[in-house]
Amino acid sequence: MPEAPKNSLKEKNEKALKFIESVTENADEVQKRVLSEILAANAHVEYLQRHGLNGHTDRETFKKLMPVITYDHIQPDINRIANGDTSQILCSKPISEFLTSSGTSGGERKLMPTIEEELERRSLLYSLLMPVMSQYVPELETGKGMYFLFVKSEAKTPGGLVARPVLTSYYKSSHFKQRPYDPYTNYTSPNETILCPDSYQSMYSQLLCGLCQNKEVLRVGAVFASGFIRAIRFLEKHWSILCKDIESGTLNSQITDPSVRDSVSKILKPDPKLAGFIATECGKKSWQGIITRLWPNTKYVDVIVTGTMSQYIPTLDYYSNGLPLVCTMYASSECYFGVNLNPMCKPSEVSYTLIPTMCYFEFLPVNRNNGVNSDSVSVPESLTEKEQLQLVDLVDVKLGQEYELVVTTYAGLYRYRVGDLLRVAGFKNKAPQFNFICRKNVVLSIDSDKTDEVELQNAVKNAVTHLVPFDANVGEYTSYADTSKIPGHYVLFWELSLNGTTPIPPSVFEDCCLAIEESLNSVYRQGRASDKSIGPLEIKIVEAGTFDKLMDYAISLGASINQYKTPRCVKFAPIVELLNSRVASTYFSPKCPKWVPGHKQWCKNHD
Ligand code: AMP
């Protein structure tokens, strides 16, 4: 491995930090330039013409004429592009592919148009992370990062464009695959193991390479906390075969992908001593601190634990013996947004500084009612003219205020509501730093799935049809994301109203579990059927009167009797305990729901 010249690394770090200083200091000017660049480049696209922008590139005209939108508004345009219309609908540059968001519309992944040059913007954001990190943790360039990174399946739209998740697109791009040697992107996983489409072979080979190089590893991570914990779970199941491979120096025959075999063979050498050490550690009853035991030089765990991923913090603390949990960036399929400039802070204090060159940012003020049972968010789906006028620019947000993020991107989204709620936690120069509060409307999430209340309600409605022959109904229900075991799973608490006298056989409730799963969105079903990152859905039947008790409890904590509504999802531990203490019977989904890559309407023959 070539040595990185120390000076050039120092210079590169300084350059990145200077860039952050400069764009945050001049945040408003940069934002003005970004908007005018986007509007000038796309002056002739159909969408802007439709709204009469007529070549204007200034903020005032833009804000006056362009509506603030959600995905549903542009879905017809997106569908045209997906079906092969190559005219300049949203963007003057050719749409290079669709990025499939984990947010859904009508049960299917949203399709975000992107253009080739966006890859450069994403790479730029990535290039800021380690210079920031190196201010807090020195000498990271002297070792490696063990990151569990994966590609997911991709599909083709009827018009021939590729549709895949943004990270799959990035890992398959030359920006990642042909990156020049850089000590900060020196990973234990060879590219071939990351790019292997078979999730078992990919995970196995990445863990094997990570174990073989255990002394060199200085940082470990994955994108989201759930992915990292899945890797530990995999190790729990497969350590003995991994140890055999390390002992003998030969890769077992389950790994069949030739490029994976080839790349692993360059790292895997017979090492009975290491194999013995790993077997001893993994064979111990307690797995507390397994990360620091197997990878003793690890300084931190790099995973996103903000938002719904915060549910995994206790598990990560357990496995890592309390190593710092570091959240470095905030990004989406629509656009990459920002970085955490104080990465060693506590997870509860993480704030992201939005980088003003990434897109044009606007913010819709939000008033959230913090209920006892759930956080209700009052943000209208469609905005009146008056509400549209309330949107503020990046440099005008107020400390402590919460906002919904709205972006205008180089790839052709204009005043698009991302669906994330953020709170201003401070400023870096003129640029605000935001705590990530939550994704609007999401009630349940285990991995990248995001299930909202309406989807859940529909799914329950579909399942309840199985109870009709028994003259039974679901009187009340709520839900809970159970992440105490890996993979986590959705739990529904049902209180039945029974009129019939025929007992309901367990198989009927199991059918209900499956009916709910079949009704949930494609990201959920993919997590269940393909990625196995979500476990079988569980219905817990609770005793009659349980939901009255729940209401009494909420009221005792200060909820208003008049306004009390059963929360459709519960998180507060005493409430979950109350529900669990009154469970009469439990049922699990007996099999995986159906899932096929691509959108339903593209794969009619699979249905
Ligand atoms: P996707 O479009 O599927 O990549 O999902 C993007 C969404 O993931 C964002 O809009 C956020 O809701 C969530 N997300 C991304 N980064 C973070 C982060 N650092 N903390 C919390 N949530 C995040």
Residues whose N, C-alpha, C, O or C-beta is under 5 A from the ligand:
A	BS01	AMP	T100 S101 S102 G103 I304 T306 G307 M329 Y330 A331 S332 S333 E334 V418 D420 F436 R439
